[in-house]
Amino acid sequence: MSVRHLAILFALVSLAVPFVEAVPEFWITLLIFIGMASLVALGLVLLTGVGGITSFGQAAFVGFGAYTTAVLTTQYGLSPWLTLPLSLLTTGLAALAIGAVTVRLSGHFLPLGTIAWGIAFYYLFGNIQWLGAYDGISGVPPLELAGEPLLTGRSYYLVVWVALFLAVIATLHLLDSRTGRAIRALRRGAVAAESFGVRPARAKLLIFVYAALLAGLSGWLYAHYQRAVTPSTFGINAGIEYLLMAVVGGAGHVYGAIVGAALVILLKDQLQDLLPALLGQQGNYETIVFGVALVLVLQVARDGLWPFVARFLKPPPPREIQSAPELPRRAMPAAGEPLLEVQEARKEFGGLVAVDNLSFSLQGGEILGLIGPNGAGKSTSFDLITGVQPLTAGGVAFAGRTIGGRGPEAIAALGVARSFQHVKLVPDMSVLENVALGAHLRGSAGAVQGILRLDRAEERSIFAEAARQVERVGLAAQMHQPAGSLALGQMRIVEIARALALDPALVLLDEPAAGLRRMEKQDLADLLRRLQADGMSVLLVEHDMEFVMGVTDRLVVLDFGVKIAEGPPRQVQADPAVQEAYLGGVL
Ligand SMILES: Nc1ncnc2c1ncn2[C@@H]1O[C@H](COP(=O)(O)OP(=O)(O)OP(=O)(O)O)[C@@H](O)[C@H]1O
């Protein structure tokens, strides 16, 4: 059975539950809570599991959704269905404001930030008199459907679970879209994603707001089910429980959210009776058990429980490549015209001058080698050209435009693509999907189009292009394998395919031949010559001198950040200063 079949079966069975008389009311209540919690956990799967943003404060957004509808229905007499968009709007705006500050935090400051506002909102809800202070708001009206109030658990159950299934479908669609690829790429660090046009702060804010909206929806459902709201439901304890659900179920796996929510809620229900009976006194002991469980899960099964379930299921079939209209191509610069001009570029790291007033130029259709001993400043030069590192002084111009000082996305948009010395692929994404990320800037579909599946035509074109580039670099046989399963040398070639998917005028390749066998190096040299014949320019950093000598038109040699030679390969090879820099060993 495949994941898809299991999901459909599960959906059918769960939607049939309220119609089965034999299911006790008590179970219906538990299942309603599982459904509402799954919505929050689903947001966390995207936010924490996929996007790498650990949030302890998600319960506060449940509170925003719940309080908005409680206030609007009890104090202003609005109909509950009318308050749904307003609850989502309030939650979304709150998330935009909080997220704009939070997602920019790095390392442990980010989860700490979420704890801080998780606690802050609990006290805020509890101290505002018109929100009922710590007593909260009661008398929230029930939802009505076709004029009938949904007062029974069985009728409410369907609303909750239909909302959950719609949210699952929306999240699956989002992940399988241009935006989803960008979000998944971000977890492995922002540099590669940025170099292909993803704006990390924007993408992170997007999933922050998306996760908050799911939490707000859960809060809206909660308010009309419980018919009352109190701040204690939306405190930091609840925030920790939601995170536990996502982690136990398998942060990063959409269906793990439901598994985790079910497990935590069922366990909590049992432990709340069992532990006080065992210990002989009342108390929230289940919180301690949850803490221990979280630590154990992180030790034993970092990916949560879903991968254990998925092991028994048929893996999804490889993505089908359908014929689709080609994406628009960029006009290549004229051969021999100046394309890249590096002017007195300087980069200091503290007291260390990594690149020292470096100037060189590269022409359209040229393959230029940037060589030099270890630590000479080659990779730093790449970072300066592609905007990954800001220049300390000097400038860089590309196709007549100043690019020094611009961000990596803006430079990528002009047609500059690169590979990295330390491979930066998303290991659990297929080779094809990794390469498709390279075409990010050639598409335009946003998150909403992705969720509504209005992006299919563009996605077909992006994947057809990605497949072409994978074939172009000779990795057709590995196209559907996870990128992380390839040998290091092949991963470097995948990075070239990803760079080509951007349709660049200039590709910067950082040690592409490292880890390749002799035949593979020959294939790579042939590929570079074919790219050149197509009008592309290449800036190449490479330690394999035989390869460099065979493929480049010209060389620039760096030593301690300073250019010590420049010219045709044979002339540079004979240069005494270059021989000296390499201690006579390599050249
Ligand atoms: N982010 C950084 N912070 C501090 N120093 C750095 C940083 N990046 C590079 N350096 C230093 O700058 C110098 C140039 O490094 P760079 O990686 O550009 O050299 P390279 O020529 O690419 O070397 P290799 O061939 O070994 O990759 C080195 O001394 C390195 O330690």
The ligand as a MOL file (V3000), in Angstrom:
LIG
                    3D

  0  0  0     0  0            999 V3000
M  V30 BEGIN CTAB
M  V30 COUNTS 31 33 0 0 0
M  V30 BEGIN ATOM
M  V30 1 N 34.1610 33.5220 6.6640 0
M  V30 2 C 35.4540 33.6460 6.9210 0
M  V30 3 N 35.8890 34.1880 8.0830 0
M  V30 4 C 37.2120 34.3210 8.3370 0
M  V30 5 N 38.1730 33.9500 7.4770 0
M  V30 6 C 37.8100 33.4040 6.3090 0
M  V30 7 C 36.4340 33.2150 5.9660 0
M  V30 8 N 36.3770 32.6510 4.7260 0
M  V30 9 C 37.6340 32.4910 4.3280 0
M  V30 10 N 38.4990 32.9320 5.2620 0
M  V30 11 C 39.9510 32.9500 5.1760 0
M  V30 12 O 40.2720 33.6370 3.9850 0
M  V30 13 C 41.3830 33.0330 3.3390 0
M  V30 14 C 40.9960 32.6800 1.9250 0
M  V30 15 O 40.0850 31.5820 1.9870 0
M  V30 16 P 39.4160 30.9580 0.6920 0
M  V30 17 O 38.4950 29.8850 1.1500 0
M  V30 18 O 38.8610 32.0310 -0.1510 0
M  V30 19 O 40.6650 30.3210 -0.0340 0
M  V30 20 P 40.7040 29.3320 -1.2600 0
M  V30 21 O 41.7170 29.8720 -2.1920 0
M  V30 22 O 39.3660 29.0830 -1.7800 0
M  V30 23 O 41.2920 28.0360 -0.5450 0
M  V30 24 P 41.0280 26.4720 -0.8540 0
M  V30 25 O 41.7010 26.1690 -2.1310 0
M  V30 26 O 41.6960 25.7800 0.2900 0
M  V30 27 O 39.5720 26.3120 -0.8900 0
M  V30 28 C 41.7890 31.8470 4.1830 0
M  V30 29 O 42.8610 32.2440 5.0100 0
M  V30 30 C 40.5520 31.5540 5.0000 0
M  V30 31 O 40.8930 30.9970 6.2540 0
M  V30 END ATOM
M  V30 BEGIN BOND
M  V30 1 1 1 2
M  V30 2 1 2 3
M  V30 3 2 2 7
M  V30 4 2 3 4
M  V30 5 1 4 5
M  V30 6 2 5 6
M  V30 7 1 6 7
M  V30 8 1 6 10
M  V30 9 1 7 8
M  V30 10 2 8 9
M  V30 11 1 9 10
M  V30 12 1 10 11
M  V30 13 1 11 12
M  V30 14 1 11 30
M  V30 15 1 12 13
M  V30 16 1 13 14
M  V30 17 1 13 28
M  V30 18 1 14 15
M  V30 19 1 15 16
M  V30 20 2 16 17
M  V30 21 1 16 18
M  V30 22 1 16 19
M  V30 23 1 19 20
M  V30 24 2 20 21
M  V30 25 1 20 22
M  V30 26 1 20 23
M  V30 27 1 23 24
M  V30 28 2 24 25
M  V30 29 1 24 26
M  V30 30 1 24 27
M  V30 31 1 28 29
M  V30 32 1 28 30
M  V30 33 1 30 31
M  V30 END BOND
M  V30 END CTAB
M  END
